[in-house]
Amino acid sequence: MENTVVVYKSKYGTTKKYAQWLAQELSCDLYDASEIKADKLEQYGCIVFGGGLYASGICGVSLLTKNFEKLKGKKIAVFTVGLADPNRKEQFSAVLEKNFTEEMRREIHIFHLRGWINYKKLGFVHKAMMAMLIKIVGKKPQSERTEEENEMLDTYGGTVDFTDRSSIEPIISFMKENCKKVQ
């Protein structure tokens, strides 16, 4: 799609994988967030941004939030990538409030995708964060744990991959429907 760009910030590669799939499906430009500035983004009418979730922060999203005034009026979609089940919408409300103002939440269309984790490849800080989370969840009585918490305990220390190319379909549909008017 002309006039469309996919931008991503990826630490371990999953967000990059989804961004590449999206750029391929949309036939549009693709940039790592470190390779593009807001001035260049202003040239596009439609922007897709992807970032991994880390302690409820969206990696690299400041490229959009710090430049929101310049980018207003464009069709913007953001996708996050994390281990949490995207169907549990209530768990993402704190993420959205932390990362976006109320005005931004009204203007930006947000999608959540599942990623993967290989505990052996995590950096020190992320290993420490996961170890702390495992300790907290492990202290909960089994009857009070969510299915996701049990899954996390069962897979801790290994590799888990939830990536699914078909999960980008809602983003593709949104962009195709809304960006054909912007071309």
SULDASUL-V220235 format. One record per residue. N is the residue number from 0. RES is the residue in one letter. PHI is phi as a letter, one per 30 degrees, with the letter a starting at -180 (999 if undefined). PSI is psi in whole degrees, 0 to 359 (999 if undefined). Layout:
n:N res:RES phi:PHI psi:PSI
n:N res:RES phi:PHI psi:PSI
This chain:
n:0 res:M phi:999 psi:123
n:1 res:E phi:d psi:153
n:2 res:N phi:i psi:18
n:3 res:T phi:b psi:143
n:4 res:V phi:b psi:145
n:5 res:V phi:c psi:127
n:6 res:V phi:b psi:142
n:7 res:Y phi:b psi:159
n:8 res:K phi:b psi:119
n:9 res:S phi:b psi:132
n:10 res:K phi:c psi:320
n:11 res:Y phi:c psi:1
n:12 res:G phi:j psi:343
n:13 res:T phi:d psi:316
n:14 res:T phi:d psi:321
n:15 res:K phi:d psi:318
n:16 res:K phi:e psi:312
n:17 res:Y phi:d psi:318
n:18 res:A phi:d psi:318
n:19 res:Q phi:d psi:317
n:20 res:W phi:d psi:315
n:21 res:L phi:d psi:313
n:22 res:A phi:d psi:322
n:23 res:Q phi:d psi:312
n:24 res:E phi:d psi:326
n:25 res:L phi:c psi:355
n:26 res:S phi:h psi:57
n:27 res:C phi:b psi:176
n:28 res:D phi:d psi:153
n:29 res:L phi:b psi:131
n:30 res:Y phi:b psi:142
n:31 res:D phi:d psi:142
n:32 res:A phi:e psi:332
n:33 res:S phi:d psi:349
n:34 res:E phi:c psi:358
n:35 res:I phi:b psi:143
n:36 res:K phi:c psi:165
n:37 res:A phi:e psi:324
n:38 res:D phi:e psi:320
n:39 res:K phi:d psi:320
n:40 res:L phi:d psi:328
n:41 res:E phi:d psi:339
n:42 res:Q phi:d psi:344
n:43 res:Y phi:c psi:145
n:44 res:G phi:d psi:338
n:45 res:C phi:b psi:130
n:46 res:I phi:b psi:131
n:47 res:V phi:c psi:127
n:48 res:F phi:b psi:135
n:49 res:G phi:b psi:138
n:50 res:G phi:b psi:146
n:51 res:G phi:d psi:154
n:52 res:L phi:c psi:127
n:53 res:Y phi:b psi:112
n:54 res:A phi:h psi:45
n:55 res:S phi:i psi:11
n:56 res:G phi:c psi:145
n:57 res:I phi:c psi:116
n:58 res:C phi:e psi:124
n:59 res:G phi:i psi:0
n:60 res:V phi:d psi:345
n:61 res:S phi:d psi:337
n:62 res:L phi:e psi:321
n:63 res:L phi:d psi:313
n:64 res:T phi:d psi:322
n:65 res:K phi:d psi:339
n:66 res:N phi:c psi:20
n:67 res:F phi:e psi:319
n:68 res:E phi:d psi:322
n:69 res:K phi:d psi:331
n:70 res:L phi:c psi:357
n:71 res:K phi:e psi:144
n:72 res:G phi:j psi:348
n:73 res:K phi:d psi:157
n:74 res:K phi:d psi:117
n:75 res:I phi:b psi:130
n:76 res:A phi:b psi:139
n:77 res:V phi:b psi:135
n:78 res:F phi:b psi:137
n:79 res:T phi:c psi:155
n:80 res:V phi:b psi:124
n:81 res:G phi:a psi:185
n:82 res:L phi:d psi:341
n:83 res:A phi:d psi:149
n:84 res:D phi:d psi:118
n:85 res:P phi:d psi:342
n:86 res:N phi:d psi:346
n:87 res:R phi:c psi:74
n:88 res:K phi:e psi:326
n:89 res:E phi:d psi:330
n:90 res:Q phi:d psi:346
n:91 res:F phi:c psi:351
n:92 res:S phi:d psi:321
n:93 res:A phi:d psi:324
n:94 res:V phi:d psi:313
n:95 res:L phi:d psi:317
n:96 res:E phi:d psi:324
n:97 res:K phi:d psi:325
n:98 res:N phi:c psi:337
n:99 res:F phi:b psi:145
n:100 res:T phi:d psi:169
n:101 res:E phi:e psi:318
n:102 res:E phi:d psi:317
n:103 res:M phi:d psi:319
n:104 res:R phi:d psi:331
n:105 res:R phi:d psi:326
n:106 res:E phi:c psi:330
n:107 res:I phi:c psi:133
n:108 res:H phi:c psi:126
n:109 res:I phi:c psi:137
n:110 res:F phi:b psi:148
n:111 res:H phi:c psi:131
n:112 res:L phi:b psi:155
n:113 res:R phi:c psi:142
n:114 res:G phi:c psi:214
n:115 res:W phi:b psi:164
n:116 res:I phi:b psi:137
n:117 res:N phi:b psi:103
n:118 res:Y phi:e psi:329
n:119 res:K phi:d psi:337
n:120 res:K phi:c psi:358
n:121 res:L phi:d psi:146
n:122 res:G phi:d psi:168
n:123 res:F phi:e psi:311
n:124 res:V phi:d psi:315
n:125 res:H phi:d psi:325
n:126 res:K phi:d psi:316
n:127 res:A phi:d psi:318
n:128 res:M phi:d psi:316
n:129 res:M phi:d psi:321
n:130 res:A phi:d psi:319
n:131 res:M phi:d psi:317
n:132 res:L phi:d psi:317
n:133 res:I phi:d psi:319
n:134 res:K phi:d psi:315
n:135 res:I phi:d psi:311
n:136 res:V phi:d psi:321
n:137 res:G phi:d psi:334
n:138 res:K phi:d psi:343
n:139 res:K phi:d psi:143
n:140 res:P phi:d psi:143
n:141 res:Q phi:e psi:319
n:142 res:S phi:d psi:341
n:143 res:E phi:c psi:356
n:144 res:R phi:d psi:146
n:145 res:T phi:d psi:167
n:146 res:E phi:e psi:319
n:147 res:E phi:d psi:321
n:148 res:E phi:d psi:318
n:149 res:N phi:d psi:319
n:150 res:E phi:d psi:319
n:151 res:M phi:d psi:316
n:152 res:L phi:d psi:320
n:153 res:D phi:d psi:327
n:154 res:T phi:c psi:358
n:155 res:Y phi:e psi:131
n:156 res:G phi:j psi:349
n:157 res:G phi:c psi:208
n:158 res:T phi:b psi:134
n:159 res:V phi:b psi:131
n:160 res:D phi:b psi:113
n:161 res:F phi:c psi:5
n:162 res:T phi:d psi:142
n:163 res:D phi:a psi:113
n:164 res:R phi:e psi:325
n:165 res:S phi:d psi:341
n:166 res:S phi:d psi:349
n:167 res:I phi:d psi:353
n:168 res:E phi:e psi:316
n:169 res:P phi:d psi:327
n:170 res:I phi:d psi:315
n:171 res:I phi:d psi:314
n:172 res:S phi:d psi:314
n:173 res:F phi:e psi:312
n:174 res:M phi:d psi:316
n:175 res:K phi:d psi:319
n:176 res:E phi:d psi:316
n:177 res:N phi:d psi:337
n:178 res:C phi:c psi:347
n:179 res:K phi:d psi:335
n:180 res:K phi:d psi:342
n:181 res:V phi:c psi:342
n:182 res:Q phi:e psi:999
